[in-house]
Amino acid sequence: MIALDLSVDEFMKPLISSHDKARLIQIPDVELWFKSKAVKSSVAQRKIIYLAMFLISFGGALFYAGHKNYLFSERFYEYKSLGVIKKDEPLNIYTHWSNYIIESNREKREEKGWEILARRVPSFKLMDEYVGESFVEEVEGGKRVYNANELSRTMPHAGNSWLEFLGIFAAVFGLALALLEPRLTKQ
């Protein structure tokens, strides 16, 4: 081979499909070369099959996680606050303000009602987890009481769509790899 300036692989390549393969294999170096070629091919086949199996199972897991919303929640809870509650005011001042007015004068009661109505600036929060029927948050000028809406909302999350897409892509790629393995590892 040194005289021809060829590697063993280059020299043997035309002889792989030769009709004289049975006679050539009787030469110990040629037989050794054919065996090493078969071992390399077997190792390559196993690697491709393992990769295909991994891609199919990983793709299935990704799709399932995206479909079942395991990583990104699509359920949101809406909380509503009617306005800022000043210091020393009861937490339900906006809903039961008339119970806290001692004045018997009708005009003063109406004036207090208009004041409460003018201070009413609703604020909404969407939370991805349920934090109870209500919660209090400190804000500038006092605090806000957020009360839960009876129903939760379902809003699609782009992360779940991406997980489903990547899962299908990985599984299809793994399946294609498994089907094309014989062509990829052909001697």
Secondary structure, 3 states (H helix, E strand, C coil): CCCCCCCHHHHHHHHCCCCCHHHHCCCHHHHHHHHHHHHHHHHHHHHHHHHHHHHHHHHHHHHHHHHCCCCCCCEEEEEEEEECECCCCCCCCCCCHHHHCCCCCHHHHHHHHHHHHHHEEEEEEEECCCCCCEEEEEECCEEEEEEEEEEEEECCCHHHHHHHHHHHHHHHHHHHHHHHHHHHCCC
